[in-house]
Amino acid sequence: READALDNAPSVDTGEVLERISLTCADVVQFATIDGAHAAGLAGTTGSIAVGKAADIVVLDDRSLALTPLNNPIGSLVYSAHPGLVRDVFVQGRRVKKDGELVGVDIARLKADAESSRSYLLGEMPEARLDGTWHPALVTA
């Protein structure tokens, strides 16, 4: 049988397998934004664009072939968007990514710190290997 996305709880409770759930792309975006904020108890501060809210916004590059043709922006967002399309990010109204690059982050320093951390950890745990065969459960005390 066909069921509305918001009406499937009784079917889940009884173990009924639904052939199809009616769900629109707008439903998916709503689940990911305001409904997610409601679920996390944050709807008063985030989840939608409104005066007084945090202004956490992700801007996608609509010039990408992945979003072409852009006949249905919401559908394109749901079906074709991916992290590589993120052009700008605002967190509480402050831009933290501009034109695909992090703002105020010294990438060279970040990479150097990651390399240094790896070297330190390998020095502290010589049995660790970087060839993909090491697993913490294999270490004997």
C-alpha positions as CSV (number, residue, x, y, z in Angstrom):
1,R,0.0,0.0,0.0
2,E,1.1,3.6,-0.4
3,A,1.4,5.8,2.7
4,D,2.1,9.4,3.4
5,A,5.5,10.0,4.9
6,L,4.0,11.4,8.1
7,D,1.5,8.6,8.3
8,N,3.9,5.6,8.4
9,A,4.4,5.2,12.2
10,P,1.5,2.8,12.6
11,S,2.9,0.7,9.7
12,V,6.3,0.7,11.4
13,D,4.8,-0.3,14.7
14,T,3.0,-3.3,13.2
15,G,6.0,-4.3,11.0
16,E,4.0,-3.8,7.8
17,V,6.3,-3.3,4.8
18,L,5.3,-0.3,2.7
19,E,5.7,-0.5,-1.0
20,R,6.0,3.2,-1.3
21,I,6.1,6.3,0.9
22,S,4.9,9.6,-0.6
23,L,7.7,12.0,0.2
24,T,8.5,15.2,-1.6
25,C,11.8,17.0,-2.0
26,A,10.4,19.8,0.1
27,D,9.6,17.3,2.8
28,V,13.3,16.2,2.8
29,V,14.5,19.8,3.1
30,Q,12.1,20.5,5.9
31,F,13.3,17.3,7.7
32,A,16.9,18.5,7.4
33,T,16.2,22.1,8.5
34,I,13.4,23.1,10.8
35,D,12.2,19.6,11.7
36,G,15.8,18.7,12.6
37,A,16.0,21.8,14.8
38,H,12.7,20.9,16.5
39,A,14.0,17.4,17.2
40,A,17.2,18.8,18.7
41,G,15.3,21.4,20.8
42,L,16.8,24.2,18.8
43,A,14.0,25.5,16.7
44,G,13.9,28.8,18.5
45,T,17.5,29.6,17.4
46,T,18.1,27.7,14.1
47,G,16.5,25.6,11.4
48,S,14.9,28.4,9.4
49,I,15.8,31.9,8.3
50,A,14.2,34.5,10.6
51,V,15.0,37.6,12.5
52,G,16.7,36.7,15.7
53,K,17.8,33.2,14.7
54,A,21.4,32.1,14.3
55,A,21.8,32.6,10.6
56,D,23.5,29.3,9.9
57,I,23.4,29.2,6.1
58,V,25.1,27.1,3.5
59,V,25.3,28.6,0.0
60,L,25.8,26.2,-2.9
61,D,27.4,26.9,-6.3
62,D,24.5,26.8,-8.7
63,R,26.9,27.1,-11.7
64,S,27.8,23.4,-11.3
65,L,26.8,20.9,-13.9
66,A,25.4,18.8,-11.1
67,L,22.6,21.3,-10.6
68,T,22.0,21.9,-14.3
69,P,19.4,22.5,-15.5
70,L,18.1,24.2,-12.4
71,N,14.4,23.7,-13.1
72,N,13.5,22.7,-9.6
73,P,16.0,24.1,-7.0
74,I,14.6,22.0,-4.1
75,G,14.7,18.8,-6.2
76,S,18.2,19.6,-7.4
77,L,19.3,20.2,-3.8
78,V,17.9,16.8,-2.6
79,Y,19.0,14.7,-5.6
80,S,22.2,16.3,-6.8
81,A,23.8,18.4,-4.1
82,H,27.1,17.2,-2.6
83,P,29.8,18.7,-0.3
84,G,31.9,19.9,-3.3
85,L,29.1,22.4,-4.2
86,V,29.4,24.3,-0.9
87,R,30.6,27.8,-1.9
88,D,30.0,29.8,1.3
89,V,29.0,29.0,4.9
90,F,27.8,31.3,7.5
91,V,27.7,30.3,11.2
92,Q,25.7,32.6,13.4
93,G,25.9,35.2,10.6
94,R,29.7,35.0,10.4
95,R,31.2,33.8,7.2
96,V,33.5,30.8,7.8
97,K,33.9,29.6,4.2
98,K,34.1,31.9,1.2
99,D,34.3,30.8,-2.4
100,G,35.0,27.2,-1.3
101,E,37.9,28.2,1.0
102,L,37.8,28.3,4.8
103,V,38.1,31.8,6.2
104,G,40.7,32.5,8.9
105,V,42.2,29.0,8.8
106,D,45.9,28.5,8.1
107,I,45.6,25.3,6.0
108,A,49.4,24.8,5.9
109,R,49.6,25.1,9.7
110,L,46.6,22.7,10.1
111,K,48.3,20.1,7.9
112,A,51.5,20.5,9.8
113,D,49.7,20.0,13.1
114,A,48.0,16.9,11.8
115,E,51.4,15.5,10.6
116,S,52.9,16.3,14.0
117,S,50.1,14.7,15.9
118,R,50.4,11.5,13.8
119,S,54.1,11.4,14.4
120,Y,53.6,11.8,18.2
121,L,50.9,9.1,18.3
122,L,53.0,6.7,16.3
123,G,55.9,7.4,18.7
124,E,53.7,6.6,21.7
125,M,52.2,3.5,20.1
126,P,54.9,1.9,18.0
127,E,52.7,-1.2,17.3
128,A,50.3,1.0,15.3
129,R,50.7,0.6,11.5
130,L,49.6,2.9,8.7
131,D,49.1,0.1,6.1
132,G,45.5,-0.5,7.1
133,T,46.1,-3.7,9.0
134,W,46.3,-2.3,12.5
135,H,43.3,-2.4,14.8
136,P,43.2,-1.4,18.5
137,A,41.6,-4.8,19.4
138,L,44.7,-6.5,18.1
139,V,46.9,-4.8,20.7
140,T,47.7,-7.1,23.6
141,A,48.3,-5.5,27.0
